[in-house]
Structure formats: C-alpha cells, structure tokens
Amino acid sequence: MAGLRLTNDEVNKLLEKQQNMKNRGIKSGSGREFDLSSLQGRDSTTSVARIRKAKEKVGMGAGGHIGNDRTDKPSRKYLAVLKQGINTLYLPDWLVTYIKDDDELATTICVKGYEAKSPHVIALAQLAKDPTLMTGRKKTVEKKGKKANYEHYIQVRIFYELERFYPDIYKLTKAVPNGGLRHDSVGWEMLAEGQKTGSPDIDIEVAKGKYFGMKLEVKTESNKATAIQLDKIELYNDAGFYAVVRNGFDNCWSAIIEYINLPDFDFKTDLNA
C-alpha cells in the first residue's frame, strides 16, 4: 500500500474497519490478521486534493471518469485526446471534418451518456459509430441487411449546417414529411391531415429577393425527381417561390446559400437573371 494516497479521514475509516474485522475473528485472504498499522499517522489529504483537482482540470471526475454527471463537457485539452481515439477509417471526409471542428459532436461521440441538445448532432454521432446507417449493408448469417439512406443524411447535414452557421435562418426552416411515399395506415393518415404528395423536402420560410420563400427537393447524386415532384416545383415557382431540385449535398447547400445571400424581400432580385 506504499503508493496509496489517503486522507486522514480515509485512514481512520480503514483502521476502524480493521478493528471490526479483528473483533469478529475475520482474517485476510492470506490467513493472517489484518494489519493496517503502517497507515497510522499518515495523512495525504493535501496530496489527494491536488490530484483530484488536476483530474477535474482535464475533465475527469475524482474516480478517473469524465463527465460523472453525464452533462459536463470534458476540457478541450482532454477532448483533443479523446478525438484521437475515434475510428474514422470508414467515415466520409465531411464527417471527419465535422468531428475535428465541432467539440459538441466529438463530445457526443466520445462521452458515454452525454446528450447533445441538437437532434442533428445526435444523428451524426450515431452515424460516426455506425457508418452502415448511411451506406447500408448486405445481409449475412450474423447480421440483418440494412438499406442505404444517403438522402436522409443529406438533409441531416443541411439542418446541422444551418443550425450551426445560420441560426436565424434555421429557426424558419423545416423539413416536410411526405405521406404520399408511405402505403400504410400512417401514410393515409398523413394525407388525410393535409400533407401533399410530391411536396418538396425542405421549406425555408424567409422572403428573399423577389421570392416569398424557398422550396428544395433533395435527391442523392443518382436519383431523379418524379413527375409529380417536378409538377409541384413548377407550381411553387409560378406562385412566387424559389423552388428547385438539387442532387447531392454540395448542390443542395449551394442553392441554399445563393438564396439566403439574396437581399431581403425587394420584389425584384431574381436568382435566374
């Protein structure tokens, strides 16, 4: 026990426990009586306090675990160490960049039990832990098959970037559930409630330039809009909105940035001019 650091109170508790063991006739694992007499007169209170303070400084609790209450973030110094332990081998470059730049995302990935406030951060953290959520996987003897879901993560990225860099626009932007794509009872209920088949995926309800708002239909690089979706895009454009179909995150994001960089509603500035 030479390397053990104990406060005076902890020493007294151990000595009291030893005496209780002796009184009950209990011996140590070696068959000998407990002997903690070497601890008497030994007080490491100052040393223990210093070590605990150092651990807290790097984001660790007194027991050596970060975020004991599962709400505190680790220090940036300690988080930098944690980031190095994230397996990025199968992650897309854009997600690796997010992890590097966003401490909230990295903390959500690294600290068990830590809960981010943003649903988009949580979704990206889940993806970092399981890339097959986006890429899908083939069925094997050990595991069930999983469908690829690239379009979902295009939208997650869009809302993540808006929330992070354009919070005022984010507050007035929403995704549009599409009941027309479902053929179960829930899909019919959604249609009965007024949701429209072919409605664009994202609404930016901010008037810019000559437009009342933006409607964006999100597609993966290889997917195409249906005839119904194209008809809806034309309908919204005729009604004074900026409505477009874009493939892939980069094209979707470029269209959004072009729109939000327009001047405030002026009845005249045209993106197609």
C-alpha positions in Angstrom: 0.0 0.0 0.0 3.1 2.2 -0.2 1.8 4.0 -3.3 -1.7 4.7 -1.9 -2.6 8.2 -1.0 -5.3 8.6 1.6 -6.8 11.5 3.5 -6.8 11.4 7.3 -10.5 10.6 7.4 -10.0 7.7 5.0 -7.1 6.3 7.1 -9.3 6.4 10.3 -12.2 4.6 8.5 -9.8 1.8 7.3 -8.4 1.4 10.9 -11.9 1.3 12.3 -12.9 -1.4 9.7 -9.8 -3.4 10.6 -10.7 -3.4 14.3 -14.2 -4.6 13.5 -12.7 -7.4 11.4 -10.5 -8.5 14.3 -13.3 -8.4 16.8 -15.3 -10.7 14.5 -12.4 -13.1 14.0 -12.1 -12.4 10.3 -8.7 -12.8 8.7 -7.2 -11.6 5.5 -7.0 -13.7 2.3 -3.5 -14.9 3.3 -4.8 -16.3 6.6 -3.2 -13.6 8.6 -4.8 -10.9 10.7 -5.5 -7.5 9.1 -2.7 -5.1 9.9 -3.0 -1.5 8.7 -0.9 -0.1 11.5 1.5 1.3 8.8 -1.2 3.8 7.9 -1.4 5.4 11.3 0.0 8.9 11.4 -0.1 9.0 7.6 -2.1 11.9 6.1 -2.1 12.6 2.4 -5.1 15.0 2.4 -3.2 17.8 0.6 -1.8 15.3 -2.0 -5.2 13.8 -2.6 -6.8 17.2 -3.1 -4.1 18.2 -5.5 -4.6 15.1 -7.7 -8.3 15.4 -7.7 -8.1 19.0 -8.7 -5.8 18.1 -11.6 -8.2 15.4 -12.8 -11.1 17.8 -12.8 -9.0 20.3 -14.7 -8.6 17.9 -17.6 -12.3 16.9 -17.5 -12.1 13.8 -15.3 -14.0 13.1 -12.1 -12.4 12.1 -8.8 -12.7 8.5 -9.8 -10.9 9.0 -13.1 -14.1 9.1 -15.3 -15.0 12.1 -17.4 -18.4 13.7 -17.1 -19.5 11.8 -14.0 -22.9 13.6 -14.1 -23.1 13.0 -17.9 -23.8 16.6 -18.7 -20.4 18.4 -18.3 -18.2 18.6 -21.3 -14.5 17.5 -20.9 -11.9 20.2 -21.3 -10.7 21.0 -24.8 -7.3 19.5 -23.9 -8.8 16.2 -22.8 -11.3 16.2 -25.6 -8.4 16.5 -28.1 -7.0 13.3 -26.7 -10.5 11.6 -26.9 -10.8 12.7 -30.6 -7.7 10.7 -31.4 -9.4 7.6 -30.3 -12.3 7.9 -32.7 -12.1 5.3 -35.5 -12.6 7.4 -38.7 -11.4 4.7 -41.1 -14.9 4.1 -42.7 -16.3 7.6 -42.2 -16.8 10.1 -45.1 -14.4 13.0 -45.2 -17.1 15.5 -44.4 -18.0 13.8 -41.2 -14.3 13.6 -40.1 -14.1 17.3 -40.7 -17.2 17.9 -38.6 -15.8 15.8 -35.7 -12.5 17.8 -35.9 -14.2 21.2 -35.9 -17.2 20.6 -33.6 -16.5 19.9 -30.0 -20.2 19.2 -29.3 -20.3 16.5 -31.9 -17.0 15.0 -30.7 -18.2 15.0 -27.1 -21.4 13.3 -28.0 -19.4 10.6 -29.8 -16.8 10.1 -27.1 -18.6 10.6 -23.7 -21.0 7.8 -22.9 -24.2 9.2 -21.6 -23.6 12.7 -22.8 -26.7 14.1 -24.7 -26.4 16.9 -27.2 -29.3 19.3 -27.5 -29.3 19.2 -31.3 -31.0 16.2 -32.9 -28.8 16.7 -35.9 -25.6 16.4 -33.8 -27.1 13.2 -32.2 -27.8 11.7 -35.7 -24.3 12.5 -36.9 -22.8 11.0 -33.7 -24.8 7.8 -34.3 -23.5 7.7 -37.9 -19.9 8.1 -36.7 -20.4 5.0 -34.5 -22.2 3.0 -37.3 -21.5 4.2 -40.9 -23.9 1.5 -42.2 -26.7 3.7 -41.1 -25.9 5.7 -44.3 -24.2 3.1 -46.6 -26.4 0.1 -45.7 -25.1 -3.4 -45.6 -25.8 -6.8 -47.1 -27.5 -9.5 -45.1 -25.1 -12.0 -43.5 -25.5 -15.0 -41.3 -24.7 -12.9 -38.3 -26.4 -9.6 -39.2 -29.6 -8.4 -40.8 -29.4 -6.4 -44.0 -29.7 -2.7 -43.9 -30.9 -0.3 -46.6 -28.7 2.6 -47.6 -30.1 6.0 -46.5 -28.0 8.7 -48.2 -30.8 11.1 -48.8 -31.6 11.2 -45.1 -28.1 12.2 -44.2 -28.0 14.9 -46.9 -30.9 16.5 -45.0 -29.3 15.9 -41.6 -26.2 17.8 -42.9 -28.3 20.7 -44.3 -30.0 21.2 -40.9 -26.8 20.7 -39.0 -25.0 23.4 -41.0 -28.0 25.8 -40.9 -28.3 25.4 -37.1 -24.5 25.9 -36.6 -23.8 28.7 -39.0 -27.1 30.4 -39.9 -29.2 30.1 -36.7 -31.7 32.8 -37.7 -32.5 31.0 -41.0 -32.5 27.7 -39.2 -35.4 28.9 -37.0 -37.5 29.5 -40.0 -36.6 26.3 -41.9 -38.4 23.0 -41.7 -38.5 19.5 -43.3 -41.7 18.4 -44.9 -42.9 14.9 -44.1 -44.3 13.2 -47.2 -47.2 10.9 -46.5 -47.5 10.2 -50.2 -44.4 8.0 -50.1 -46.0 5.7 -47.5 -48.5 3.0 -48.3 -49.5 2.0 -44.8 -52.2 3.4 -42.5 -49.8 6.1 -41.2 -49.3 7.3 -44.7 -53.0 7.7 -45.3 -53.5 9.5 -42.0 -50.8 12.0 -43.1 -52.6 12.6 -46.4 -55.9 12.9 -44.6 -54.3 15.6 -42.3 -53.4 17.7 -45.4 -49.9 16.7 -46.3 -49.4 16.7 -50.1 -47.8 14.1 -52.3 -44.8 15.5 -54.1 -44.2 18.4 -51.7 -40.5 19.5 -51.7 -38.5 18.2 -48.8 -37.3 21.5 -47.2 -39.1 24.8 -46.7 -37.1 28.0 -46.0 -39.8 30.4 -44.8 -37.8 33.5 -45.3 -38.7 36.0 -48.1 -35.6 37.0 -50.1 -35.2 39.0 -53.3 -38.4 38.6 -55.3 -39.3 35.3 -53.6 -41.7 34.5 -50.8 -39.6 31.6 -49.7 -37.5 28.7 -50.9 -38.7 25.1 -51.6 -36.0 22.5 -52.0 -36.4 18.9 -53.3 -33.4 16.9 -52.1 -32.1 14.0 -54.1 -29.0 11.8 -54.0 -26.5 12.1 -56.8 -28.1 9.3 -58.8 -31.8 9.8 -58.1 -34.2 11.9 -60.2 -37.4 13.8 -59.2 -40.7 12.2 -60.1 -43.2 13.8 -62.5 -45.4 14.7 -59.5 -42.4 16.4 -57.7 -41.5 18.3 -60.9 -45.1 19.5 -61.2 -45.0 20.7 -57.6 -41.8 22.6 -58.2 -43.3 24.4 -61.2 -46.4 25.2 -59.2 -44.4 26.8 -56.4 -42.3 28.8 -58.9 -45.4 30.1 -60.5 -46.7 31.1 -57.1 -43.7 33.3 -56.4 -41.4 30.9 -54.5 -37.8 29.9 -55.4 -38.3 26.1 -55.9 -35.6 23.8 -57.2 -34.5 20.2 -57.3 -30.9 19.5 -56.4 -28.8 16.3 -56.3 -26.3 15.7 -53.5 -25.4 17.8 -50.5 -23.0 20.2 -52.3 -25.6 21.2 -54.9 -28.3 21.5 -52.3 -26.1 23.6 -50.0 -25.0 25.9 -52.8 -28.6 26.5 -53.8 -29.5 27.4 -50.2 -26.5 29.8 -49.8 -27.4 31.5 -53.0 -30.9 32.0 -51.8 -30.1 33.3 -48.3 -27.5 35.6 -49.7 -30.2 37.5 -51.6 -31.2 40.9 -50.3 -34.3 41.0 -48.1 -37.6 40.9 -49.9 -37.5 43.6 -52.6 -40.0 42.3 -55.2 -37.3 42.3 -57.9 -34.0 40.5 -57.3 -34.0 37.3 -59.4 -31.7 34.3 -59.0 -32.3 33.2 -62.5 -31.4 36.6 -64.1 
